[in-house]
Amino acid sequence: MIVFSAFNKIAMRIVPFLVSAVATAGLVYALNRPLGSLPMAAGKFLSPQYGFWQNAEPASKSFDEELSFSGLKGKAEVYFDDRLVPHVFAENDEDLYFIQGYLHAKFRLFQMDLQTRAAAGRASEFAGAKAINFDKEQRRLGMVFAAENALKEIEKDSVSKAAFDAYTSGINAYIGSLREADIPIEYKLMNVKPEKWSNLRSALLLKMMAKMLSSGTEHDLAYTNAKAVFMPEELNKLYPQVPDSLLPIVPKGTVFEKPAIIPVQPASADSLYFGKKDTVSVKEISRPNENNGSNNWVVSGSKTQSGAPILCNDPHLEMSLPSIWYEIQLQTPASNAYGVSIPGAPFIIIGFNDSIAWGVTNSQRDVKDYYEIRFKDKTRKEYWFNNQWTPARLQVEEIKVKGGAVVFDTVAYTVYGPVMYDESFQGTDSSGRGRNLALRWTAHDPSNEGFTFYKLNRAKNYDDYVNAIATFQCPGQNFVFASKSGDIALWQQGKFPARWKGQGLYVMPGEDSSYMWQGFIPQLENPHAKNPERGYLQSGNQRPADSAYPYFIPGTYLTARAITIDNKLAAMTGITPADMMKLQNDYFNTTAEDVRPLLLHFVNESELTESDKKYLDIVKNWDLMASPDSKGQTVYSLWWQKLQEEIFRDEFARVKSILWMPDQQAIMELLKKDTASAFIDNINTTGIETLSDVVTKSLKAATKLFDEAAKKTGNKNPGEWYKANHPAIYHIADASRNSLLPFARTKLHIGGNNDIINAVKGSHGPSWRMIVHMTTPTEAYAVYPGGQSGNPGSKFYDSFVDKWVEGQYNKLWFMREGDKTDKNVKWVMKFKKG
């Protein structure tokens, strides 16, 4: 009784898991053998001295502590509030970041370790043979190569190096103090040990973010395959560069200066590039989630009730437990910033200080291109470039596999970058012919993205903000800004190649330099706006500028959320933080607002059964809100999905390998413009299908699925939207979504979708909702779907999830020097030089 009352939290999560595993294998047989599918000795895992019981955290646990370390320069204190948010007060930057590193390790060590090993292509050390191809892909992507180049830049600047060195020292100080009993439970489950930290690992974490946010924005391989079967005018309809309904980040009508760089298209482009009907047959192992994106907006004092700007941000990422974010305040005599950090890297990434607030969304810009390489022979020691055989740098990669033999892979580096795909790793065409595809990616270039946030944490005004983001290269981001002086701004910032029209849409010839990037768009020519007359700026991953922008800027842009945000903000006056909370949690479906009239107009009701008509009536009477209990959203989503499949399945069947379906906005606009589009007809039938035919057929296909599900489960259908959308937050190590369910939160009662402001889709969604009101004192609110602790046995593991689901917020306590005896202080951790 005493044990389970003290360890209630850990028992609730882990005991069901253990019971299942032990029942499967038999307790006697399982002792000192792998536990279920997890490679740990069960006897040791169950040990009272070292096992999972030691990770149980009593609800009354105190975080008061006095610590001394030789690496510190002075005294420092950490004041925890009742949400376990640390407010760090240090006398200098080095101690500040030492303590940030220590806290990240104390509360999120396994998360940091797993993410950076995975970034380096070392997941097989945790997961065994099933992760070998993932590790090969990471290494062929050049992740360590990119991190090493970044590290040189990080350590070139003395201030930057000192901050990263101190942060790394803080992590290692915690790791060095760990008793075996206190090692995070995931290490015990997987029977692995923490590793010493380094600045390179922090650089790797930042490059993993670059991969996550820039590797889902290019479709060179898919477009190459589409080009082989579609005519140029068809490609323009399927993948338009500028959608009809675009509401760009920079207001329409903005006048752009003549470009400083005018790239020249190669003379051979029409024959060797645009006209070439080649295909690529590869399997991308770990393509980032296509729904990665975000919302941010800022309104000026002219539109708020207080007369002060309000800045809002909600980045949409894969949600996980522990959360990607760690909330923290960092204060020295020279700076005071609050927001969220990424465990594994110093600084505050999204937040505010005494003078400004900032947030980010993904630019969606394409910054990766593939080039076909011709090697002299199968040794890949030389490749043909600019009329001569050029030496390749061969990098031998050693992949250590848990429970298996070491795997070796050799990656060839060219003038473009690493050869990601070749005959030894998935590089073929549809006929099986070998293809060698080298990758040019801006993330490989020397950069110091972390230092951008060091400067933003200390920025005082608009000029400081512009100077801070100037060093940010990859992934491209939309940095939104507000200041106490009343300025608002939004810059799209990154290192973007200056492309000729069409460059980089498809695999390019790599035998000479004529197809290489000819330069980069100067920062001052990146799309940006300051203090617009309309009183607001917003980005929801849409194209940053209209067709007047002088550069070719391909990417994977999203439009619907931006339209919803723009429509809402344009109509609002006297705005308060409560209005912004309501907007961040908005469920209105703008895409459906355009699509539903088309569906209802073209459905042939005379061909519908009574069951079909029941579902049609649900869509007719729907309020266009993707709320959790909405049945209209459920029916509409499946009907719209089936219609898209019905229209394009026949054409895309001709693409034998990787492909990319047109986005919803492009399809909707195509059908609105041309209800007799040739794509509507099924090329595999003798008759000619009309839009009415396919709309009706699609509804009947959706009806069939609903009815079959109802018969199978005995439940009424369609179900509420949250049951169809499967909103959940899984443990970060649970790639299968079923092996660590006791550590997850599933069946969350929340609505949304990727094209809706509250962009929850499955395990993907708003990973941090923040609202900052630039009053004096600053008024700020935020919440994220997780908790401060990475320990599943802690009450702080998922303590914010319910509030996040309900659309509620925490009021942020921006602590001051005089608040050290405030009632909000729950625990104090004191640091001193040892």
N, C-alpha and C positions, 0 to 999 in steps of 0.2 A: 504493500500500500504506500509506504513512504517513498519507495523508488519510483513508482509510477506517478505519484503526485508531483514529485520533483522534476520528472522527465516527461511530463505529459505531452509537450509539444513534439519532441522527437519521436515519442512512441506513436502518436497519431499518424505520423508520416511514414516511419520506417517499418513499424511492426507489420502492417499489412503486406508490405513488400517481402519482408523476411518470411512470414508465414507461407506465402505463395512459393517462394524459392525453396524453402526447406521441405515443404510438402512434396514438391516435384522430385527432388533428389533423395529425400530421406535424410534425416538429421545425422544419423550415425555415419552413413556413407559420405555425407557432405563435409564433415569435419576435416579440416586440413586439405580440402580439395576446392576447386573453383566454385563459388557460390552462384548457382544459376548460370546466367550468361556473363556474369561479371567475374573477372579473373582475380578474386581474392580468396585466401584461405578463410573458410567460414569460422573455424575455431578462433583465429586471431581477431576476426571482425567482431565476434561475440564476446571477446575477452572483457571482463569488467575493468581491468587495469588499462588496456590500450584501445579497446574497440569503440563501437559507435556510441555506447553509453556515455563515454567521456565528452562527447559533443553535445549532449543534452544541456540546455541552458535554462536554469530555473527562471521563472517569470520575475523573481525579485533580484536577479543578478545585478550586482553593482559594477559599474565601469570606472569607479574611482581608482586611481593608480598613481604611483610616483615612480618615475623612471629616470635613469641616468645613462648617458651614452657619451663616449669619448669624442664622437664625431660632431657633437653640438658646439656652438660658439657661445651660447648664453642660455638664459632661462626661457621657457615657453609654457603655455597652458592651452589645454583643449577643454572647452566647455560644451558638454553634450546637453541638448535639450531633450524633452520627453519623447521625441521621435528618433532619438539616437543620431541626430544631425550634429556633426562636430563644428564648433566655431573655434578656429585655430588662431591664437595670438602669439606671435613670435617677434623677436627683436630685429631679425634680418631675414633676407630671402632664403639663404641656405638652410637655416633652421626651419623655416616655413615649409620648404619642399621636402626636407628630411622627414618632417612629421606627416606631411601628406602621404609620402611613400609608406611610412610606417602604418598609418591608418588604412590605406588601401590594402596592404598586405594582411593586416589584422582581420579585416572584415571581408576581403574578397580574394584571398590568395589563390585558391584553386581556379577561379574564373580567369585571373590574369595569366596564370601558368598555362592553362589549356589553350587560351586564345593565341598566345604568342608561339607556343609549340606548333599549333595548327598553322599559324601564319608562315612559319619556317618550313612547313612540309614535314612535320614530325608527328602527325596525328597517329601514325601506326604504332608509336611507342605507347599510346594509351589504348587504341582500339584494335590493334592487331592487323591481320592481313586485309581485312575489308577496307582499310583506309589507304592502301598502297597507291591506288590510282589517284586519290585525292592528293597525296603527298607528291606524287610525280607532277601533277598539274601545278601545284603551288611552286615547285622548284623550277618548272619550265616557264611559269609566269614570271620568274625572276624576283620573287618576294624578298629573299635575303639580299640579292644584288641591289634591289631598290632601297632596302633598309640600310645597307652598308654605305650607299651613296648619300643617303639622308644623314647618317651619323657623322660623316665627314663635315657636312654643312653645320650640323648641330654643334659639333665640337670646335668649329672654326671660330665661333664667337665666344668670348670669355664669359659673358653673362649667361648665355644659353647653356654653355658647358657646365658652369657652376650649378645652375638650377637642376639640370638632368643628373649630374653627379650626386648632388645632395638627395634627390628623389630616390635614386638607385641605392644609396647608402641606407636610407630609411627602410626600404623594403628588406634589404639584407640584414639589417639590425633586427627586424622582427623575425625573419626566417631563422636567424642564428639563435633566437631566444626560445624557439618552439620546442616543447616537449613532445615526444612521440604520441602521448595520449591526446594532445591538443591539435594534432594535424587534422585539417578539414576532413570531413567524413568521406568525401569523394575519393581522396587518396587511399583511404582504407578500403573502400569498395573495389578500387581498381588495382590496389597493391602497388602503387608507385609513390615516389617521394618528391617533395618540392625541389626545385632547382634554384641555384643562386641567380639573382637578377643582374642585368647589365643594361647600359644605355642602349645597346643594340636591340634588346627586347622591347624597350619602349618605342624605338623606331619601327620595329616590326608591327607593333600594335597599331601605330598610325598608318602603316602601309596596308594593314588588313582593313582599316576603315576606307582607305583609298580604293581597295579592290571592291569592297561591298558597295560603294557609292559611284564608282565609275565603270565597273565591268558589266553592269546591266544596261548601260546606255548606248552601247554600240551593237550593231547587228551585221557586221561585215560578212560573216560566213553565211548567215541566213539570207541576206540580200543578194549575195553572189549566186546562191542556188535559185532564188526567185528570178533573178535576171536571166537565168538559163531557160526559163519557160514563159516569162511574161515580156510583152513588148514595152518599150520605154513609156509610152503614154499610159499603159496599164499600171506600171510601177508608180507613176506619179499620182494616180488615183488611189492606189492602195496605201502608199506611204508618202502623203503630201508633206512638204517641208513647212508650209505655213497653213494651218487650218483656217477655214472660213470664219469660225467663231472665236478666233484668237483674241484674248484680252492679255496683251503682253505685260511683263513685269514693268518695263519702262513704258509710261503712258503713250498711247498711239499719238502720232503727230510729232514725236520728238525728232528734232533735226540732228543728224549725225554728221560729223566732220568727214572730209575726204580721208580715206584710210591711208595710214602711213605705209602699209605694206600691200602691194597688189600682186598676189601670186600668179604665176604664169602656167597655164595648162600645157602639158607636154603635147607635142605635135602628134604623137602616136596614140593619144588617149582614146580616140574614136575606134581605132582598130584593135589595140592591145588591151583596152580597159573596158570601155562602155560596150563595145561590140562583141567582146569575148564571151562565149556561152559555156563557161566551165562550171563545175560543181565541186563542192567540198563535202566530204563525208566524215564528220567528226562527232564525237559525243562529249559535250561539255560536262565535266564531272560536278562542278560546284558553282554554276552560274548564280550570281546573287539574285535575291527575290526581285521580280519585276515590279513589285509594289513599293520598293524603297523610294521614299520621297519625304515630303513634309509640307507643312503650312507655316508661313510667318506673315505677319502684317504689322503695320504701325500706323496709328492715327495721330494727327497733329492736335494741338490744343484748340484749334478752331472747331473741332468736331467733338470735343469732350466736355463733360459737364464742369470739370474742374479748371479747364484751360491748360492742363498739362498733357503732354503726349502719353499714349499708352502703347506699349510694345507687347506683342504676343508671338509665341513660337510653340509648335508641337511637331518635333521630328518623328517621322513614321519609319520605324525600323522593326526588325524581327524582335519580338518581345521575348524575354527570357527571365528565368530565375536562376541565379541572381540577375538583377537588372543590368543593362548595359551602363546605366548611370549610377553615380554615387554623389549624393547631395552634400555640400560642404561650404563653409565660409573660410576665407583665407585673409588674415589681417596682419600687417606690419605697420610701423609708424609711417611708411611711405605709400601703402596701398591697403585697400579694403574691398574685397570682391566676394560675391555670393552667387551660387548657381550649382550646376552639375559638372562633375569631372568624369573622366573615363578611367576606371581602375587599370593601372598599367602605364599611365602617362601623367605628368604633372599639369598644373594649372586648372583653371575653370574654363570649360568649353562653351557653355551657354549660360548667360547670367547677366549680372549688373554690378556696378560699383557705386560710389558716391555721386558720380557725375553722368554716367551713361548706362544704357542697356543694349544688349545685342543678342541676336539669334541667327540661326542658319537654316536654309533648306538646300536640297541638292539641286545643282544646276541642270542635271540631265544631259549635259553636253558630252559628245563623243570625243574622247581623248586617247583612243586606242585604234591603231591601224595594223593590218596584216599585210605582209609582203611575201611573195613567192620567191624562194631561194633555189638556185641551181647549184648543187654540190658537184664537185669533180668526180667523186666516187663515193662508195658507201662508208668510207672512213670519216667523211664529213670534215676533213681537215682543211679543205679549201672550197671556196664558192666563187662563182663568176660575178664580178662587180666592176663596172666601168672598164670593160674590155681587158680584164686581167683576172687571173686566179688570185684570190685574196685569202690569207690565213684566217680561219675561224678559231676562236678561243674555246677549247673543249673543257667543260666543267664536269668532273665526275662527282655524282651525287650518291651518297651512302645513306640508305633508308633503313633504319633499325626497326624491326618488326617484333612487337610483343608476341612471344610464343612461337616465333618463326625465324627463318634465316634472313640475314641481311640482304637487301635488294639494292643493286647498283643501277644507276641510270646516267647517261651522258648527255649533257645539254650543250649544244653548239651556240656560241654567241657571235653575232654578226654586227655589222655597222648599224643595223636597225635595233638590235636587241636580241634576246634569246629566241631560238627556234622552238616555238611552243609545240607545234605539231610536225611530226615527220613519220617516216615509214615504221619506226619502232614505237611510236605512240600516236595512234589514231589518225595519222595524216594520209588520207587517201581521197580519191574522188569516187563518184558513184560506180565507176567501172573497176575500182580497186587499184587504180594507178596511184603510185606514191606521190604525196605532196609534202613539201617542206615550207612551213609558214612561220616566218619570223614576226615578232611582235614589237611594234614601236608604241610606247606608253609613256605619258608624261610622268607617271609615278616613278619611273626609273631614273629621272634626272635629279641631280642634287637639289635638296630643298630642306626647309626647316619650318614645316607647318605649325609645330608646337610653339614656336616663338611668336607667331601671330597672337596666340592666346595669352602669352606672357604680357604682351603689349596691350591687348584689349583689356586685360584685368586692371591695367593702370591708366587707361586712356581717359582724358578729361573732356574731349570735345570732338567735333567732326574731323578736324585735321588729324588728330591722333588716331582716330578710327581708320581713316583712309591709309595712313602710314602703317598701321598695324597689319591690315589685311594684305598689303602690297606683297608680303613675302609668302602668301599662301598660294600653292601651286596645284595640288591634286589631293582630293577630288575637287572639282569646281563647285563652289558654293555661292548661294545668295545670302549675303550678310545684311541683315536688317539692323537699323540703328535708331536710337532715340537719345536725346540729351536733356538734362535739366534746363539748359538754355532755350529749349523749344525746337531744336532742329530734329528733323526726321530724314532718313535716307535709306536707300537700298542699292547695294552694288553686287553685281555678279562678278565674282573674283575667282581667278584660276589662271593656269598657264595653258592658253588655248592656241592651237596651231592656226595660222592664217592659211586657209585652204582655198583652192580654186573650186569652182562649182562642181560638185559631185565627188571631189577628192575624199577618199576614205570610206565611201559607201560600200565598196566591194573590195575583195582581195586585189592588191596592186602588184604590178610587176616589180621585182626586186633586183633585176640584173644591172641596173645603173641608177644614178642619183636623180634622174629626172622626175621620179614620183615621190621623192622625199619631201618632207615639210620644208618650206622655204623661209620660215620665220614664225614668230609668235605675235599675237595681237598685243600691242602695248596696253598696260594696265589702264591708262586714261581713256582708251577706246573700248574697254569693257562696258557693257550696258549698265547704266546707273542713273539714279535720279535723286534729287535733294529738294525737300520742301515744295512738293507740287501744289499747284493752286487748288486741286480738288481736296487736299487735306489728308490723303492716305496713300500708302504704298502696300502692295501685297505680292506674295509669290506662293504658288501651289504647284511648283514643278512645271509650269508652262514655258513656252518659248520666251526668251527674255525680251525680244524686240520684234517689231513687225517687219515686213519685207523691205522697209527702207534701210535697215541695218546693212552696212556695206560688205560684211563678211559672210561667207557660207558657213553656217553653224549647225551641222547635223547633230541629232541627239534623239533621245526617246522622251518626248515631252508629253505631259499630261495636262489636260485642258479643263475638265469639268469642275474640279474643285476650285480652280482659280476663278471660273465664271461665277460660281456660287458665292465665294468670298467677295468678289468685286460687286456683285449685285447687292449683297447685304450691306457692305460698308458704304456704298454710294447713297443708300437710303437712310443711313443712320445719322442722328445728331444727338448732342447731349450725352455722349457715350460714357458709360461707367465701367469699372472692372467687372461688375456683374453681367453687363451686356456682353462683354468679351468671353466670359465663362460660358454663357449660353451659346455664343457663336462657335467656340471651339468644340462644343458637344452637339452641334447641329447635325440633323439626320436628313436634311432635304436632298432629294435625288434629282439633280439638274439634268443628268443624262436621260433619266426616265421622263422628265418633263418634255423633252424633245422626241423621245422614241415612242412613248405611249400613243400620241395622236396618230402616228404612222401605223402602229400595230392595229389600233382600233378601226382605222379607216380601211385597211386592206384585209382584215380577217373576214372570211366568208362564213357568216353565221349559219347559212342554210346547210353547210356541210358538217356542222358541229353536233355532237351527241349531247345529251343532258349533262353528262359529266363534264364535257368540254365547256359547256355554257356556264357551269358553276364556277370554274376557274376564270373564265373570261369576265364574269361579273365581279369577281374579287379584284381584278385589275382595274375594271371600270370605276369601282367605288373606292379605290385606294387613295389615300391622302398624299402620296408621293414621299412619305417619310420612311426611311430605312430603320425604323425603331425596332427594338429587340422582339416585340410581340407581333410585328407586322406580318400578315400573310400575303398582302399585296406585293411586298418586296420579294418574298419567296417565289411567288408565281411569275412575276415579271422577270426576275433574274434567270430562271430556267427557260422561260419562253424566249427571251432575248438571246441567251446562249445558244439554244437550239436553232434559232433563225440564222445566227452568224455561221454556225456549222453547216447548215443546209445551203447557204449561199456559196461558201468557199471550199467545202470539203472536196468537191470534184476538181476544181482548179488546183488546189494545193496537193492533191494526191499525185500530181505530176512531179512534185518536188520530192525526191527520193531520200533526202537527208534532212539535216537541221533546217528549220524554217521559222519564220516569225509572222504570226497572224497580224493583220492590220489592227490598230487599236480601236476601241469602241467609238471614239469621236470621229475617226476617219470613216468608219462604216456608216455611222449615223448620217454624216454629212453627204456621203456618196449616195445613200438611198433617198435623202431629201432632195438632192439635186437631180437625180436621174432614177425615177421609179421603174424605168425600163432598162436599167443597166444590164450589159451583157453578162455580168457576173451572176445575175439572178438565175439565168437558165442553167440547167444541169447539162453539161456537155456530154454526159454519158447516156442520155436518153434521146429518143427520136423526136419527141414533142418539144415544145417551147414553154418552159415554166414561167409564170408571171409572178410578180411580187405578192399578189393575192394568194397564189398557189402555195408559195413557200411560207408565208406568214401563217396561213391556216394549217399547213402541215406541221409547222414547228409547234404551234399550240397543242395540236393533237399528240405530238411526240412528248411534250412536257406532261400533258394530262396522263398519258400512259404510265409514265414513271411515277407520278404521284399516286395513281390508283394501285400500281403494283406494290409500292411501298406501304400503302395503307393495308393491303391484304396481308402483306408479310408481317407487319408489326402489330396489326390490330388497332393502330392509332388513327385518328382522323388526319387527313392530309388536305392541303399542305400544312406543314408544321410552321410554328413561329420562326421568324427569320434567324434568331440567335441559334436555334437548333440546326438550321441548314448551313449557317455560316461558320459554325464550330469555333467560336472565339475561345482561345486558350493561351496559357503561358506555360511553356515547358521548361524543364531544367536545361541548362546550357549544354550539358554533356549528353542529353538524350536525343541523339540524331534520329532514332527510330520512332520517337514519339510514343513509346510504350514501355520502355525498360525502367524508367524512373518516375512513373506516374505519381507515387506518393510525394514526390518533390515538386509536383506541378499544380497548376490551378486550371481546371477545365470547366466546360459548360457555363461560362460566364454569361450573365444576363445583360448583354450589351448589344447594340445594333451597329450600323455603319457599313462601309464598304470602301474599296480603294478609291472610288471616284466621288466620295462623299466627304465633307469636312472632317467628321469623326470617322477617320479612315481605318476602322477595324476590319480586318479580313483574315479569318483564321487566327494564326499566332502572330500576325503582323498588325501594327497599328501605332497610335500616338505613344511614343516611349517616354515622353516628358511634356506635360502641358504647363506652360509658364505665361504669366501675365504680370507685367511690370508697369506700374503707374508712376510717372516721373514727377511726383509731388515731393514736397519737403516736409517730413521725412518720406523716403521712398515707400510706396505701398506695393507689395508683391505677393503673388499667390502662385502655387504650383503643386503638381502631384505627378508621380510616375507609378506604373503598374509593377510594383515590387516592394522592396524594403531595404533598409540600410545594411542589414547583415546578410552575408552569403551562407550562413549556417542554417540548414533546414530545421534544426532543433531550437532555433531562436524565435521568440515572438516578433522579432523585427525582420524576419525573413520575407514575409509577404504582407506586411502591416499596412501598406498603402493600396493594395489591390482593390478592396471593396469600395473605398472612397473613389478611386479612379473609375471603376465600373459605374458608379452612381453619378459621375460627373461633378463630384465635389472636389474641393481644393484645400490644401493646407496654407494658412497664412505664414509667410516666411519671416522669421525673426532675424532682422539685419542687426546683429549685436554690435554694441559700441563698447568702448573702453570702460565706461562707467556702469556697464550692465553686469559686471562679474559677480555681483551678489544678488542679481535679479532672481525672482522666483522661478523663472523659466529654466534656470540652470538646474539640471538633474544630477549630473556627475561631472567630476573634474579630473582630468588626467594631466599631471605635472611632469614636465621634462626639464632636465638640467644636464650640464656638462659633467661627465663622469671622470 
